[in-house]
Amino acid sequence: MEVTNVMEYQEIARQKLPKMVYDYYASGAEDQWTLQENRNAFSRILFRPRILIDVSKIDMTTTVLGFKISMPIMIAPSAMQKMAHPEGEYATARAASAAGTIMTLSSWATSSVEEVASTGPGIRFFQLYVYKNRNVVAQLVRRAENAGFKAIALTVDTPRLGRREADIKNRFTLPSNLTLKNFEGLDLGKMDKSDDSGLASYVAGQIDRTLSWKDVKWLQTITSLPILVKGVITAEDTRLAIQAGIAGIIVSNHGARQLDYVPATIMALEEVVKAAQGRVPVFLDGGVRRGTDVFKALALGASGIFIGRPVVFALAAEGEAGVRKVLQMMRDEFELTMALNGCRSLKEITGQHVMTEWDLPHILPRL
């Protein structure tokens, strides 16, 4: 079958992967309302294209934290990618580098920061979970720095793991041939089987539930890398993040895997952008599957977006070639969307190019 859009990789992945692995990647928390909403909310934003503009040249390049990338489409952290394909994070890193964009490596990767760095040059961020043992955290951050990673994406919405019922039913655990590579030498690389989700038990045992804003300050004392806070969806937390001196915000609901019935990230974006007042860049992940979605996020104030599930599904389907194709398809769709909206560069994309539900007249005129 010829794949013509990134969503088609999901079905291929479903057929190829063991049920436990596919369900782990695909599922959300509880009723999975937010999982659906992350996608559906994009469909309620419409375009206001401008016409008769010379769009023979389109420039999609941008800078993120001072690093120049080819397009505002980056790779979100997704854990345990070797469950999808033997090359796992190696393949993803190479594909991101070839596309001239940023890859974010998960703390819970099945390849270490050093192994990913060994794949060659590329701009990489490191996603961090804060463990109860702060020496583990300090050591990990130092290793990421030494491996040439350029920023820390601190996940702040996971003091406990969300209730993912598919993982409970499947008794999810990391396959025995794999480890959480970054923690291998620290005796934290394995996941025990449990009566529900092995990952939930692991998180309960290791992740620090006391994490607060003072720990963001602590993190700044142990690294010179810029810190992005991942998991902000309110104006109040945006203001606190800026007060704490963070370098940027990722509007994220953890792919709808944590608290169900939070808004879709595209719906939360404007509130965060307004509160940030241009003081720090605001990024978005969650539900982005089309170039049109990328344009909508930028029109509502995002500086760039991150994609997660499309990467692991394409990885499962076709390895590195699949991830390259996802990035190329998203790029091509985004470029076309820019052209058809009359935008030649990212700075020309504005809120004037979209209308959201609340912009539409509530009473339609009688015909």
C-alpha positions in Angstrom: 0.0 0.0 0.0 1.3 3.4 -0.9 1.3 5.7 2.2 0.0 9.1 1.3 -0.4 10.7 4.8 1.1 10.0 8.2 -2.1 8.6 9.7 -1.9 5.6 7.5 1.1 4.3 9.4 -1.0 3.7 12.5 -2.9 0.8 10.9 0.3 -0.7 9.5 1.8 -0.5 13.0 -1.3 -2.1 14.5 -1.0 -5.1 12.2 2.8 -5.5 12.8 3.3 -4.9 16.5 2.4 -7.2 19.4 -0.9 -6.0 21.0 0.8 -5.0 24.2 3.2 -2.7 22.4 0.7 -1.2 20.0 -1.7 -0.5 22.8 1.0 1.1 24.8 1.8 3.6 22.0 -1.7 4.2 20.9 -3.8 4.5 24.0 -4.7 7.4 26.3 -5.9 7.7 29.8 -9.3 6.4 31.1 -12.1 7.3 28.7 -9.6 8.6 26.1 -11.8 11.6 25.6 -8.8 13.9 25.4 -7.1 11.5 23.1 -10.0 12.0 20.6 -10.2 15.7 21.3 -6.5 16.3 20.6 -7.4 15.4 17.0 -11.0 16.7 16.8 -10.2 20.2 18.0 -8.0 20.9 15.0 -11.0 20.2 12.8 -12.9 23.0 14.4 -10.4 25.6 13.3 -10.9 27.0 9.7 -8.7 28.9 7.4 -9.1 32.5 6.0 -6.7 32.2 3.1 -5.3 35.3 1.3 -5.1 35.1 -2.5 -3.1 36.6 -5.3 0.1 36.6 -3.4 3.4 35.4 -5.1 4.1 32.1 -3.4 6.8 30.9 -5.8 9.3 30.9 -2.9 8.3 29.5 0.5 10.7 29.7 3.5 9.9 27.3 6.3 13.2 27.7 8.2 13.1 28.9 11.8 15.3 29.0 15.0 14.5 27.2 18.2 16.5 28.4 21.2 19.0 29.9 18.8 19.4 26.7 16.7 18.4 26.9 13.0 16.2 24.2 11.8 14.6 23.5 8.4 11.0 23.6 9.5 8.9 24.2 12.7 8.2 20.4 12.9 10.2 18.6 15.5 10.2 15.1 17.1 8.6 14.7 20.6 10.0 12.3 23.2 8.5 8.9 22.9 9.7 6.2 25.2 11.0 2.7 24.4 11.3 3.0 20.6 13.1 -0.4 20.2 9.7 -2.0 21.0 8.6 -0.6 17.6 11.8 -1.4 15.6 15.2 -3.0 16.5 16.9 0.3 15.5 14.6 2.3 17.8 16.0 5.8 18.7 19.0 5.4 16.4 16.7 5.4 13.4 14.7 8.3 14.7 17.8 10.3 15.4 19.2 9.8 11.9 15.9 10.7 10.3 15.6 13.9 12.3 19.2 14.8 11.4 18.6 14.1 7.7 15.5 16.3 7.8 17.4 19.2 9.5 15.2 19.2 12.6 15.3 18.5 16.3 14.8 15.1 18.0 13.9 15.0 21.7 15.1 11.8 23.4 13.0 10.3 26.2 14.5 9.6 29.6 12.9 6.2 29.1 14.6 5.5 25.8 15.8 2.0 24.9 19.0 3.7 23.6 21.2 5.9 25.8 22.2 9.5 25.3 25.7 8.4 24.3 24.3 5.9 21.8 22.1 8.4 20.2 24.9 10.9 20.0 27.0 8.3 18.2 24.6 8.2 15.3 26.2 11.5 14.0 25.5 15.2 14.1 22.1 16.6 14.9 20.3 19.0 17.2 18.9 17.0 20.1 17.0 17.8 23.3 16.7 15.5 26.3 13.4 14.9 28.0 13.8 14.6 31.8 11.8 12.8 34.4 12.9 13.7 37.9 13.7 10.6 40.0 13.5 10.5 43.8 17.2 10.0 43.8 18.6 13.4 42.8 22.1 12.0 42.2 20.5 9.9 39.3 19.0 13.1 37.8 22.3 15.1 38.1 24.3 12.3 36.6 21.8 11.9 33.7 21.7 15.7 33.0 25.5 15.7 33.0 25.6 12.8 30.5 23.2 14.5 28.2 25.3 17.7 28.3 28.5 15.7 27.6 26.7 13.9 24.7 26.0 17.2 23.0 22.3 17.6 23.8 21.2 21.2 23.5 18.3 21.6 25.9 16.4 19.8 28.7 12.6 19.3 28.3 11.4 18.8 31.8 8.1 16.9 32.0 6.0 18.4 34.7 2.6 16.6 34.3 3.6 13.2 35.6 4.0 13.1 39.4 2.1 9.9 39.0 1.3 7.9 35.9 -2.1 8.4 34.3 -4.5 5.5 34.3 -4.0 3.8 31.0 -6.5 0.9 31.0 -5.0 -0.8 28.0 -1.7 -1.2 29.8 -3.5 -2.5 32.9 -5.4 -5.1 30.8 -2.2 -6.1 29.0 -0.1 -6.2 32.1 2.3 -3.9 30.2 6.0 -4.3 30.8 9.2 -3.7 28.9 10.1 -6.8 26.8 12.8 -8.8 28.5 15.4 -8.2 25.7 15.2 -4.4 26.3 16.2 -2.0 29.1 15.7 1.7 29.8 19.2 2.3 28.5 19.9 5.6 30.4 19.5 3.8 33.7 21.1 0.5 33.0 24.2 1.1 35.1 22.1 2.5 37.9 20.1 -0.7 38.5 17.0 1.2 37.3 16.9 -0.1 33.7 14.5 -3.0 34.2 10.8 -3.0 34.7 9.2 -5.7 36.9 6.0 -7.4 35.9 3.1 -6.4 38.1 -0.6 -7.1 38.6 -1.5 -4.0 36.6 0.9 -1.8 34.4 4.5 -2.5 35.0 5.3 1.1 34.0 2.8 2.5 36.5 4.5 0.5 39.3 8.0 1.6 38.1 6.9 5.3 38.1 5.3 4.9 41.6 8.6 3.5 42.9 11.0 5.9 41.2 9.5 9.2 40.1 9.5 12.1 42.6 5.9 13.2 43.6 7.2 16.1 45.5 8.4 17.9 42.4 7.6 21.6 42.5 8.8 25.0 41.2 11.8 25.0 43.6 13.1 21.9 41.8 13.1 23.9 38.5 15.4 26.3 40.3 17.5 23.3 41.5 17.8 22.0 38.0 19.1 25.4 36.8 21.9 25.1 39.3 23.1 21.8 38.0 23.0 22.6 34.2 23.8 25.4 31.9 21.4 24.0 29.3 18.2 25.9 28.6 15.2 24.3 30.3 11.8 23.9 28.5 8.8 23.0 30.7 6.7 20.4 29.0 3.1 19.9 30.2 1.8 23.5 30.8 -1.8 24.1 29.7 -2.9 27.2 31.8 -2.1 30.9 32.0 -1.3 30.6 35.7 1.4 28.0 35.2 2.8 29.9 32.3 3.4 33.0 34.5 5.0 30.8 37.2 7.2 29.2 34.6 8.4 32.5 33.3 9.0 33.7 36.9 11.2 30.6 37.3 13.3 31.7 34.4 12.6 28.8 32.0 13.7 29.1 28.4 10.4 28.0 26.8 7.1 26.2 27.2 5.7 23.1 25.6 1.9 23.1 25.7 1.3 19.4 26.2 -1.2 17.0 27.8 1.2 14.1 27.4 -0.5 12.8 24.3 -3.7 12.5 26.4 -2.0 9.8 28.5 -2.2 11.5 31.9 -5.3 13.4 33.1 -8.4 12.7 30.9 -10.8 15.6 30.2 -8.2 18.3 29.9 -8.6 20.4 26.8 -6.9 19.5 23.5 -3.5 21.3 23.4 -4.6 23.4 20.4 -7.4 24.7 22.5 -5.1 25.5 25.5 -2.5 27.1 23.2 -4.0 30.6 23.0 -4.3 31.0 26.8 -0.7 30.1 27.2 0.6 32.3 24.4 -1.4 35.3 25.8 0.1 34.8 29.3 3.6 34.3 27.9 3.4 37.8 26.2 6.2 36.9 23.9 8.8 36.6 26.7 9.5 32.9 25.9 8.7 30.7 22.9 5.7 28.5 23.2 5.6 25.1 21.5 2.9 22.5 21.2 2.5 18.7 21.0 -0.5 16.5 20.8 -2.7 15.5 17.9 -0.7 17.0 15.1 -1.1 14.8 12.1 -1.3 17.2 9.1 0.6 20.2 7.7 -2.7 22.0 8.2 -2.4 21.3 11.9 1.1 22.8 12.0 -0.2 26.0 10.3 -3.1 26.3 12.7 -0.8 26.0 15.7 1.6 28.6 14.3 -1.3 30.9 13.5 -2.5 30.7 17.1 1.0 31.6 18.4 3.1 28.5 18.6 6.8 28.8 17.6 6.8 25.2 16.5 5.3 21.8 17.1 6.4 18.3 18.1 5.1 15.0 16.8 5.1 11.8 18.8 2.9 8.9 17.8 3.3 9.4 14.0 7.0 8.8 14.5 6.7 5.5 16.4 4.0 4.2 14.1 6.2 4.9 11.0 9.2 3.5 12.8 7.2 0.3 13.4 6.1 0.2 9.8 9.3 1.1 7.9 12.1 1.9 10.3 14.2 4.9 9.6 12.7 5.2 6.1 9.3 5.5 7.7 10.3 8.3 10.0 12.0 10.2 7.2 8.8 9.8 5.1 6.7 11.2 8.0 8.9 14.2 8.3 8.9 14.8 4.5 5.1 14.4 4.2 4.4 16.8 7.1 6.9 19.2 5.6 5.3 19.0 2.1 1.8 19.4 3.5 2.8 22.4 5.6 4.5 24.1 2.7 1.4 23.6 0.6 -0.8 25.0 3.4 1.4 28.0 3.6 1.2 28.6 -0.1 -2.6 28.2 -0.3 -3.0 30.6 2.6 -0.7 33.2 0.9 2.2 32.9 3.4 5.8 32.9 2.2 7.5 32.8 5.6 6.6 31.8 9.1 6.4 35.4 10.3 3.6 35.9 7.7 1.4 33.3 9.4 -0.9 35.2 11.8 -4.2 34.8 13.7 -5.8 36.5 10.8 -5.4 33.3 8.7 -7.6 31.2 10.9 -11.0 31.4 12.6 -11.9 29.4 15.6 -15.3 28.4 16.9 -15.5 31.5 19.1 -14.8 33.7 16.1 -17.8 32.4 14.1 -21.1 34.3 14.3 -23.5 32.4 16.6 -26.6 33.3 14.7 -26.4 32.5 11.0 -28.2 35.0 8.7 -31.5 33.9 7.3 -31.3 33.2 3.5 
